[in-house]
Amino acid sequence: MFQIGSISFPDRPVFLAPMEDVSDPPFRLICKRLGADMLYTEFISSGGLAYGAEGSEMKLDIYDEERPVAIQIFGGDVEQVREATRVVNTARPDIVDINFGCPVKKVVCKDGGAGILRNIPKMQEITAAVVEASDYPVTVKTRLGWDDASIRILDVARMLEETGVQALAVHARTRSQMYKGDARWAWLRRIREEAGLSIPLIGNGDATSPERIEAMFDETGVDAVMVGRGAIGNPWIFRDTKIFRETGEVPPRPTWEERIRVVAEHLALKCEWLGERKGVLEMRRMYGGYFKGFRGASRLRSLIMEREQVDDVLELLLNFGEDDANVAVPSGTAIRATAVMARLPRPTRARKDSPLPVP
Ligand SMILES: Cc1cc2nc3c(=O)[nH]c(=O)nc-3n(C[C@H](O)[C@H](O)[C@H](O)COP(=O)(O)O)c2cc1C
């Protein structure tokens, strides 16, 4: 068991990684209900928060049920990041996380994300500014280094702890690797054994199944494992890991009915949060992952794409059998989204003067 600030975690906790356009409140809630021990928001631009951009502020929304939750911010301008941290305080997260790992060009070129791995003194300056401005424990997510020639993660880890960071997540790749090649778990073990950290270390990279998650714990000695791509279309990975740990067996993948139930809930939560039109459209990106490998999946996806109203999509989902490749949705099976949605929680917008959007 370990703690970040006053938050206690169970043994071998598994976290949902911050993922742009994926780790939004609806998906986080679903992962939480399926056993994720902590959730991260997608990265949020500190410039966007400092200037009050509505799109950035919306990303601060949190369901009470999903706590503990970490809000992740990125940016390479010290004063902007400081101001953004003050805005994050108003959303009352459990943790404020700094992204020093994003490899995308338009982020790194302004010293954001992994870009800062080329300027360690500035990394310290940004970290100190967030630690000073934050009302909550501050954590960092980073990579091994910029490239193979500049892996200084052991020194960086010590520097971050000295600057006041209370947990460190490391994606075991360099920026140059982007998402290619294998994550280098041996480095996670080296950080654990050689950096002399007293803060928790969170391992990340290629822990894509219950077996791999447990292997990361065993091989590296990390305190927690953070799962990214392995949860897309498969939020059951958190529950399955716990079952695997207890029984030594990975449960069979969820039945079609269970899958549909969770997809319908995900859709309804999205519509509740974003409004119907945007919710239905945004959800379209998710079906590929959820239905991968199932018979009839492509037929179902193309039928879903024809529907623009949440009721119609729900009706289709709830009436489509895995084997009914030529299903005709029976008319009159009135599945009303309002009935599903009435049971759903709403994320809180803790900030003042920001009413929830009316769906
Ligand atoms: C679609 C997508 C979006 C991502 N967005 C973020 C992000 O906003 N912040 C962040 O720190 N990492 C982000 N990442 C990186 C992941 O958090 C994680 O470090 C990476 O996917 C490796 O873990 P995995 O092998 O478990 O996927 C993203 C990854 C993916 C696939």
The ligand as an SDF file (V2000), in Angstrom:
LIG
                    3D

 31 33  0  0  0  0  0  0  0  0999 V2000
   -4.9800    8.2570  -28.1210 C   0  0  0  0  0  0  0  0  0  0  0  0
   -3.9050    8.5880  -27.1250 C   0  0  0  0  0  0  0  0  0  0  0  0
   -3.9040    9.8110  -26.5050 C   0  0  0  0  0  0  0  0  0  0  0  0
   -2.9220   10.1250  -25.5490 C   0  0  0  0  0  0  0  0  0  0  0  0
   -2.9940   11.3230  -24.8800 N   0  0  0  0  0  0  0  0  0  0  0  0
   -2.1490   11.5420  -23.8370 C   0  0  0  0  0  0  0  0  0  0  0  0
   -2.3160   12.6710  -22.9820 C   0  0  0  0  0  0  0  0  0  0  0  0
   -3.2350   13.4920  -23.1560 O   0  0  0  0  0  0  0  0  0  0  0  0
   -1.4320   12.8320  -21.9510 N   0  0  0  0  0  0  0  0  0  0  0  0
   -0.4130   11.9290  -21.7110 C   0  0  0  0  0  0  0  0  0  0  0  0
    0.3520   12.1030  -20.7520 O   0  0  0  0  0  0  0  0  0  0  0  0
   -0.2350   10.8600  -22.5070 N   0  0  0  0  0  0  0  0  0  0  0  0
   -1.0940   10.6360  -23.5330 C   0  0  0  0  0  0  0  0  0  0  0  0
   -0.9660    9.4820  -24.2640 N   0  0  0  0  0  0  0  0  0  0  0  0
    0.0710    8.5030  -23.8880 C   0  0  0  0  0  0  0  0  0  0  0  0
   -0.4850    7.4760  -22.9040 C   0  0  0  0  0  0  0  0  0  0  0  0
   -0.8830    8.0850  -21.7060 O   0  0  0  0  0  0  0  0  0  0  0  0
    0.5540    6.3830  -22.6050 C   0  0  0  0  0  0  0  0  0  0  0  0
    1.6840    6.9920  -22.0550 O   0  0  0  0  0  0  0  0  0  0  0  0
    0.9720    5.6180  -23.8470 C   0  0  0  0  0  0  0  0  0  0  0  0
   -0.1480    5.2720  -24.6370 O   0  0  0  0  0  0  0  0  0  0  0  0
    1.7350    4.3400  -23.4600 C   0  0  0  0  0  0  0  0  0  0  0  0
    0.9450    3.5000  -22.6570 O   0  0  0  0  0  0  0  0  0  0  0  0
    0.1770    2.2150  -23.2600 P   0  0  0  0  0  0  0  0  0  0  0  0
    1.2230    1.3390  -23.8970 O   0  0  0  0  0  0  0  0  0  0  0  0
   -0.4700    1.5740  -22.0670 O   0  0  0  0  0  0  0  0  0  0  0  0
   -0.7910    2.7280  -24.2700 O   0  0  0  0  0  0  0  0  0  0  0  0
   -1.8960    9.1820  -25.2500 C   0  0  0  0  0  0  0  0  0  0  0  0
   -1.8920    7.9620  -25.9040 C   0  0  0  0  0  0  0  0  0  0  0  0
   -2.8810    7.6380  -26.8200 C   0  0  0  0  0  0  0  0  0  0  0  0
   -2.8490    6.2920  -27.4990 C   0  0  0  0  0  0  0  0  0  0  0  0
  1  2  1  0
  2  3  1  0
  2 30  2  0
  3  4  2  0
  4  5  1  0
  4 28  1  0
  5  6  2  0
  6  7  1  0
  6 13  1  0
  7  8  2  0
  7  9  1  0
  9 10  1  0
 10 11  2  0
 10 12  1  0
 12 13  2  0
 13 14  1  0
 14 15  1  0
 14 28  1  0
 15 16  1  0
 16 17  1  0
 16 18  1  0
 18 19  1  0
 18 20  1  0
 20 21  1  0
 20 22  1  0
 22 23  1  0
 23 24  1  0
 24 25  2  0
 24 26  1  0
 24 27  1  0
 28 29  2  0
 29 30  1  0
 30 31  1  0
M  END
$$$$
